[in-house]
Structures are given as C-alpha cells and as structure tokens.
Amino acid sequence: MTEQTDTYPVDRDHPRVVIACGVMKAELDRLVTGDTPIEIRYLDQNLHRSPEKMPALIQAEIDAVAGYAGHIVLGYGLCSNGVVGAKAVKQPMCIPKAHDCITLMLGSRSAYQQAFSKRSGTYYLTAGWVSEQKDPLGMMENEYVPRMGREMAEWGIREELLHYTHIVLINTRGGNAVSLRARARANAEFLGKTYEEIEGSDALFRKIVFGPYGQEDFVCLAPGEPVKQKPFL
C-alpha cells in the first residue's frame, strides 16, 4: 500500500529509514515512539569537518538498509557537498533542501535566510554540539590544547572566530536547558562575543520523520537517482 504525498508515493508497508547526523539526535528521538514504523540511524556529527568522507559513509548506510527500507530520508543538508553523489538504488530518497543543520534547527529555509540577513556574524550552538563538546570551548580543550598547548590553543580559537560578533543558542527543547545556557554563555564570555538565545523549531524535523516531502522543503529522488548540488542552490 502507498500513501500519496505532494511529491510521490511513499511505501507504508516497509519501514521508513532516516539516516541522520548525530547532532540532531536529541531533536529526532523526541519525535519517534515505539509503535512508529520508522528507523533512525545516526552518523558521527564530527563528519562536518571532513565533508569529503561523508558521501561514502552515507552511501554505506543507504546500502545497509536497501533490502528492507520502503523509503529513505537523509537528515542532512547539502553540508559542503557531503551528500552529493549518494543514491538509493531500490527506493525513493528525500533530503531537506538546506545548506546545513542550522536551517533544520530553525525550522525552514526562510527562517535561516531571515536570521542570516539580520546578522551574518553569528556562531550558532545547539544541544547536539554542546553535549558532544563540539562547541568552541570543547574543541579548544579536547583538540587544540593537546596539540599546541594552552596559550596557542586560546589564541587559535579566538582567531578562528574573530569575525563573529554573537554566540547564539538555538533552543530546540533538546537536552538540559539550564546547562546548555550556562555552557553557551561561557563560550560567549570567553570569546568576548554577545550572547543570545533564540527559539528553534521542530517543523523540519517532523517533516523528516513523518512527511510530507514537498518540493519547497525537500529534494526528492527516484530510485537510482544520485544527489546533485544544483537543487539545493
């Protein structure tokens, strides 16, 4: 049996499989209950720093579920072309029409464009980045200090974020709000940036999990059709 969305039929007799970046785990796991015929598979969120490795790893996950998935959705944006070339041979596949995870956290492309137009010099933090210590303070302590010592590490992270003016926490109701705020504020204070908190949205996360997969929000591909860059631009 199939259910017609506003893009193409979705097979309801086989599980929908979402292959997503681990940075979205808190937001996506909140939506899926035990009786929902949806499987979510997560990849290491640190892959955003090595986008050249992403296509092969995403393809391996797609191939692993090819024998039983009715429909595949990628919980990624274009992500520095990290999804380009991936394809599902046996089932249709959809990808959010977004450049990166910030669009997903804000709920729409229009919300992202408005935020970027308002102020381009913003460094965004989310529950996923903070919990895995992939925020500036976490990267400094865990990656920079062991390699170059504290003095150079502090100088390096400040130089890396020199042109940002604000540290903004996107509150998506994932994780402990009190500890997230404290950590985000600590980042802003250390770096000498203005701190703000804005409300996120689960609108795109809900569509990733449940649909519909309309053309405004998703790039949808027929079986065997590879992901290309152009539809995201």
N, C-alpha and C positions, 0 to 999 in steps of 0.2 A: 504494500500500500504506500502511496506517496501523498504528500501534502504540498499543494502549490503555494509557493511564496511569490513575492512580486519579482523574482528573478528566474527561478527554475524549480523543478520538483525536488523535494527532499525526502529521501527514503526513511520512513519511520519504523521499518521492520528490523533495522540494524542500528547499532549504537552510533550516535554522533561522537566523533573524536575531536577534541580540541588539543592542539599542540601549541603550548604557550611558553613565553618567557617566565622564568621563576619570579620575576619582580611583581607579577600580577597574582601570585598565589593567594594572598590574603583576600583580594577582591573577588576572584573567581570561585574560590572554595566556599565563600559565603552563599553563593547562589545555587549550588548543587546539593540536592538532598539525596538520601539513599535510594529513593524509588525513581530517580531521574535517569533515563537511559542515555547518559552522557558520560564519557570518559575524558578526563583531562590528564595530559602528560606534560610535565614541565622540563624545560632545559635550563641549564645554568645561566643565570642572568648576567654573569660576567662576560658572556659572549659578545655583548655590545661593544666591548673593547677590542674584539678580534672579528669584525664582521666578515672577513674573508673565510673564516671557518664555519660560519653559520649555514650556508646552503647545504653542505654535505651532511651536517648533523641533523638539520631539519629534514632532509631527504631520507635519512636513515630512520627517523621516527615515522615518517609517512609510509615508508616501505614496510615497517614493522606492523602497521595496523591495516595494511592493504587487503588482507584476507578476510576481514570481518567488519570493517567500518562501512557505514552507509553513506557517510558524509563527513568531510574533514574541514575543520576551521582552524586557521592559524591565528594564535593570539600574539601577533606581531604586527608592527607597521612595516614600512619599507626598510627601516633600520639600516641605513648606509648600504643599501642594496643587498643586505644579508638574506633576503628571501628570494631574490631574483634567481630564476632557473629551477626552483623547486617545482615538482609536479606530482599529482596523484594520478596514477595510470588507470585505476579501476573505479574511482568515484569522483564526484564533483568536489571542488575545494573552494573555500572563500577566505579572503584576507581583508581585514579592516583597511579602508582607504585612508591610511595615516602615515606620517613620516616616522614617528617614534611613539614610545609608550606614553608620553605626556599627553598626546591627543586622546588616548584611551582613558587616561585618568581624569581628564577634563570633560569627557563625555561626547565630544563631537569635534569635527574639523573647524567649524565656525567658532567654537569656544576657544580653541587653540589659536586661531588666527586673530581673534579679538585680544587675547592675552599677549600675543607676540607684538601686535600693533601698538598696544598700550605701552609695553616696555620690553624691549628685546634683551636687555641685560639682566635676565633673571635666571638663577640656577634653582631648578625645582628639586624638591625632595619628596619622597613618598615612603609609605610604610615598608615596602619591599627593599628599597635602597638602604634605609636606615637600619632595619633589622639584620641585614646581612653585612653591615658596616661598609657599605659601598658609598657612603657619604664622604665629603672631603676629609673630615677628621679621621674616619675609619681608614680611608685609603692612605692618608699620611702615616698613621700609626702602623698599619699592617703591611704596607708595601714600600713606602718611601723611607721611613726611618731605618728599617733593617738594611736597605741598600746603600744609603748615603749619610746616615747619621741624622740626629735631630735638627741641628742648625740648618743644614742644606734641605732637609725634608720640609721644614716650615717655610723656608724661602721658596722652595719649588711649588708647594701647593698654593701659596699666595700669588706667585707669578702666574700659575695656571689659571687662576680665577680672577686675575687682575681687572679684567674688563667687565666683570659682573658687578652690578650695584645692589642686588637684592637676593636673599635666600628665601624662597617661598615654599612652605609646606603645603602640599595638596592633601587635604583631609578627605579620604575616601572611606572612612569608618573601618579601616582595616588596622589591626594592631592596637596597642595601648596608647590612647591619645595623649595622656599625661607625659609618658616617657618619650613619645615621638616629638612633642612640642619642646621638651627640655633639650633633646639632642639637636633638633633643628635650630633652636635659639643658640646653643653652644657653638654650632657651626658659624652662625651669623656673627656672633660676638668675636670669635677667634679671627675671622677673616675681615672684620670691620665692615660688614655689609648690613643693610637694613633688613630686618626680619618681618615677614608677613605670613599669614595663613589664609588659604582660600578653600572654599568648598569644592570637592571633586564631585564626580557624578558616576553612577554605575550604569548609565544608559547604554554605552557601547559594550560594556561587559555583559549586560543582559542580552544584547543582540548577538554577541559572540556565542553565547551558550544556547540561547533559545530562538534566535532569529527575530524578525525577518531579515533577510540578507539583501536589502535594497541597494540599488546602484549608487545612491547618494553616499552610503557609508561603507560599501564593500566592493572589492574586485572579486568577481565570481568566475571560476574557470571550469570548463568541461573536462571530463576525464582525459588525461594525456596532455593537456594544455599547460605549458610552463608559465610561471610567474614572470612578467616583464615589468620594466621600470615605468614605462610611459603612462599607464593608467593611474599611477599614484601622483603624477606631477600636475 
